[in-house]
Amino acid sequence: MNKTAKHIARFAAIGLISTSTLLPISTVWAEETAQTTPVTTVVADETTQTTATPPPPPATEQEAYNPYGLEALWREGDVIAKTTLFILVLMSIGTWYIIFSKVFQQSKVKRHGIEAERNFWEADTLNSAKDSLNPSSSYRYIAEKGIHSTKHHDGSLLERIDFNTWVTISIQRAIEKVQSHLGNGLAFLATVGSTAPFVGLFGTVWGIYHALTAIGISGQASIDKVAGPVGEALIMTAIGLAVAVPAVLGYNWLTRRNKAVMDNVRSFGSDLHAVLLSGELNGNHPNRDSK
């Protein structure tokens, strides 16, 4: 009995010791589990929210605004810059208008010259020869002035002038008037060709002045603050050159064409002078018999 009681006492002591040892461990484990569980729940909730959020819509592409182009030059320019640009545009419009109108006019006179060469000298009389020409023809105008001079060489003052000289003067005046009409507008081309680069240069100088003033006020002299406004101001010089070059080329080209057209007009006037001095038009070119 004593041995049995001793064994029971030993098992009871061991159980008590085990219980006292494991109880704190289980308590700590339970507390750690309780603290870890909410964190897991929060993470799970955050994951759920992240997954459930729809993707943002794609951003629409918008054209970027260029602060250094022609649009910015017009939008940010002052009254003087806009006036300079407007003058250059007017010069360009006037240049191209004169070039096209003069080419059309010269072609018309050249066509009338071919008509006069074909019809005028084949007529039987001066009046029929004159009527065979187009009413708007420069050649008809010269013929009318020449014929009119032969019929109005009278009066005390005009009789003092030799008939040959009087007819020559009348035809020469008509030719000079035709030449003056063909030369209208060429002075404008010469003016534009010589002044447009300087007008553009003025716009550039004015733009650079304002750009440097703005840089000095802002106190920033970085490359983007300097290169942009200065490059924008140089556009004025480019526009001035773009206006001047066609004007100069057009002036030289039209002057050369005028010379060729007027050579034919003067030849017609010289032949008409010979016919008027002969007193009749026999249907042949005045210089054909001498060749």
C-alpha positions in Angstrom: 0.0 0.0 0.0 2.8 2.3 0.8 4.4 1.7 -2.6 1.1 2.3 -4.3 0.6 5.5 -2.5 4.1 6.6 -3.4 3.5 5.9 -7.1 0.2 7.8 -7.1 1.9 10.8 -5.4 4.7 10.7 -8.0 2.2 10.7 -10.9 0.2 13.5 -9.3 3.4 15.6 -8.9 4.4 15.0 -12.5 0.9 15.9 -13.8 0.9 19.1 -11.7 4.3 20.1 -13.0 3.3 19.4 -16.7 0.1 21.3 -16.3 1.9 24.3 -14.8 4.5 24.2 -17.6 2.2 23.8 -20.6 -0.4 26.3 -19.5 1.7 29.5 -20.1 2.8 28.1 -23.5 -0.7 27.5 -24.6 -1.8 30.9 -23.4 1.0 32.6 -25.3 0.2 30.6 -28.5 -3.4 31.5 -28.2 -2.6 35.3 -27.9 -0.2 35.1 -30.9 -2.9 33.3 -32.9 -5.4 35.9 -32.0 -3.1 38.7 -33.0 -2.1 37.1 -36.3 -5.7 36.3 -37.5 -6.9 39.9 -37.9 -3.7 40.8 -39.9 -4.4 38.0 -42.3 -8.0 39.2 -42.6 -6.9 42.7 -43.3 -4.4 41.5 -45.9 -7.1 39.4 -47.5 -9.5 42.3 -47.5 -6.9 44.6 -49.1 -6.2 41.9 -51.7 -9.9 41.6 -52.4 -10.3 45.3 -52.8 -7.3 45.6 -55.1 -8.6 42.8 -57.3 -12.1 44.2 -57.4 -10.9 47.7 -58.5 -11.5 48.1 -62.3 -8.6 49.3 -64.4 -8.5 53.0 -65.2 -9.7 54.0 -68.7 -7.0 54.6 -71.3 -5.9 58.2 -71.5 -6.9 60.0 -74.6 -4.1 61.4 -76.7 -4.2 65.2 -77.0 -2.1 67.2 -79.4 0.7 68.9 -77.6 0.8 72.6 -77.9 3.9 73.9 -79.6 5.0 77.2 -77.9 7.5 78.0 -80.7 5.6 77.8 -83.9 3.8 80.2 -86.2 0.6 79.9 -84.0 2.5 80.9 -80.9 4.2 83.8 -82.9 0.8 85.2 -83.8 -0.8 84.5 -80.4 2.0 85.9 -78.2 3.2 88.7 -80.5 2.4 92.3 -79.8 0.9 94.9 -82.2 4.2 95.7 -83.9 5.0 92.0 -84.5 1.6 91.3 -85.9 1.7 94.4 -88.1 5.1 93.3 -89.5 3.8 89.8 -90.3 0.7 91.3 -91.9 2.8 93.6 -94.2 4.8 90.6 -95.3 1.7 88.6 -96.1 0.3 91.6 -98.2 3.6 91.8 -100.0 3.5 88.1 -100.9 -0.1 88.3 -102.1 0.6 91.3 -104.3 3.7 89.7 -105.7 2.0 86.5 -106.9 -1.0 88.5 -108.2 1.2 90.7 -110.3 3.3 87.7 -111.6 0.2 85.8 -112.8 -1.6 88.9 -114.2 1.5 90.0 -116.1 2.1 86.5 -117.6 -1.5 86.5 -118.8 -1.2 90.0 -120.2 2.1 89.3 -122.0 0.6 86.1 -123.5 -2.4 88.1 -124.7 -0.2 90.7 -126.5 1.9 87.9 -128.0 -1.2 86.2 -129.3 -2.4 89.5 -130.8 0.9 90.0 -132.5 0.6 86.6 -134.2 -2.9 87.6 -135.3 -1.6 91.0 -136.7 1.2 89.3 -138.6 -1.3 86.9 -140.2 -4.2 89.3 -141.0 -3.0 92.9 -141.1 -0.6 92.7 -144.0 -3.0 90.7 -146.1 -5.7 93.4 -146.2 -6.4 95.6 -149.2 -6.8 98.9 -147.3 -5.7 100.5 -144.1 -9.2 100.6 -142.7 -9.8 96.9 -143.5 -6.4 96.0 -142.1 -7.2 97.9 -138.8 -10.7 96.2 -138.6 -9.1 92.8 -138.9 -7.4 93.2 -135.6 -9.0 92.5 -132.2 -10.6 95.6 -130.6 -8.6 95.1 -127.4 -5.3 94.5 -129.3 -2.4 96.7 -128.7 -1.5 96.4 -132.3 -4.9 97.8 -133.3 -4.3 100.8 -131.0 -1.0 101.5 -132.7 -2.5 101.2 -136.1 -5.4 103.6 -135.2 -2.9 106.2 -133.9 -0.8 105.9 -137.0 -3.8 106.2 -139.4 -5.2 109.1 -137.3 -1.9 111.0 -137.6 -2.0 110.8 -141.4 -5.5 112.4 -141.5 -4.8 115.2 -139.0 -1.6 116.7 -140.2 -3.0 120.2 -140.7 -3.1 123.5 -138.9 -0.5 126.2 -138.8 1.5 124.6 -136.0 1.4 121.0 -137.3 2.2 122.0 -140.8 5.6 123.2 -139.6 6.4 119.6 -138.7 7.5 117.3 -141.4 4.9 114.6 -142.3 7.4 111.8 -141.8 8.4 113.2 -138.4 4.7 113.6 -137.4 3.8 110.0 -138.2 6.9 108.8 -136.5 6.1 110.7 -133.3 2.5 109.4 -133.3 3.5 105.8 -133.7 6.3 106.1 -131.2 3.9 107.6 -128.6 1.5 104.7 -129.1 4.3 102.2 -128.7 5.6 103.8 -125.5 2.1 103.7 -124.0 1.8 100.0 -124.7 5.2 99.5 -123.1 4.2 101.5 -120.1 1.0 99.4 -119.8 3.1 96.2 -119.9 5.5 97.6 -117.3 2.8 98.4 -114.7 3.4 96.4 -111.5 7.1 95.6 -112.1 8.1 98.5 -109.8 6.1 96.8 -107.0 8.1 93.6 -107.5 11.3 95.5 -107.4 10.3 97.2 -104.2 9.2 94.0 -102.5 12.4 92.2 -103.6 14.6 94.9 -102.1 12.6 95.7 -98.9 11.0 92.4 -97.8 14.2 91.0 -96.2 14.7 94.1 -94.2 11.1 94.1 -93.0 11.6 90.5 -91.9 14.8 91.4 -90.2 13.0 94.2 -88.3 10.5 91.7 -87.0 13.4 89.4 -85.9 15.2 92.2 -84.0 11.9 93.2 -82.4 11.2 89.6 -81.4 14.7 89.1 -79.9 14.4 92.3 -78.0 11.2 91.2 -76.3 12.6 87.7 -75.7 15.7 89.0 -74.0 13.6 91.4 -71.9 11.3 88.5 -70.8 14.4 86.4 -69.9 15.9 89.3 -67.9 12.7 89.8 -66.0 12.3 86.1 -65.2 15.9 85.7 -64.2 16.2 82.3 -65.9 18.8 82.0 -68.7 18.6 78.2 -69.4 18.8 77.0 -73.0 15.0 76.4 -73.3 14.3 79.9 -72.1 16.8 81.4 -74.7 16.6 79.2 -77.7 12.9 79.1 -78.0 12.0 82.8 -78.2 15.1 83.6 -80.3 14.3 80.8 -82.7 10.7 82.0 -82.9 11.9 85.5 -83.7 14.1 84.3 -86.6 10.9 83.1 -88.3 10.3 86.7 -89.4 13.6 86.7 -91.3 12.7 83.5 -93.0 9.3 84.9 -94.0 10.9 88.0 -95.4 13.3 86.0 -97.6 10.4 83.8 -98.7 8.6 86.9 -99.9 11.6 88.6 -101.5 13.0 85.7 -103.6 9.8 85.2 -105.7 9.6 88.9 -106.2 13.1 89.2 -107.5 12.9 86.2 -109.8 9.5 87.3 -111.1 10.8 90.8 -111.8 13.7 89.5 -113.8 11.6 87.0 -115.7 8.8 89.4 -116.6 11.3 92.1 -117.7 12.8 89.6 -120.1 9.4 88.6 -121.4 8.4 92.3 -121.8 11.5 92.9 -123.9 10.7 90.1 -126.3 7.0 91.3 -126.6 8.0 94.9 -127.2 10.5 93.9 -129.9 7.6 92.5 -131.9 5.5 95.6 -131.2 8.3 97.9 -132.4 8.8 95.8 -135.5 5.1 96.2 -136.2 5.3 100.0 -135.6 8.2 100.3 -138.0 6.4 98.4 -140.7 3.3 100.4 -140.2 5.3 103.6 -140.5 6.7 102.5 -143.9 3.2 101.7 -145.1 1.7 105.0 -144.0 4.5 106.9 -145.7 3.8 105.0 -148.9 0.2 106.2 -148.9 -1.4 102.7 -149.6 -1.4 99.1 -148.4 -1.1 96.8 -151.4 -1.4 93.5 -149.5 2.3 92.8 -149.2 4.6 93.2 -146.2 6.4 96.6 -146.7 9.8 94.9 -146.5 9.1 91.8 -148.6 9.8 93.5 -151.9 13.2 94.7 -150.9 14.3 91.2 -149.8 
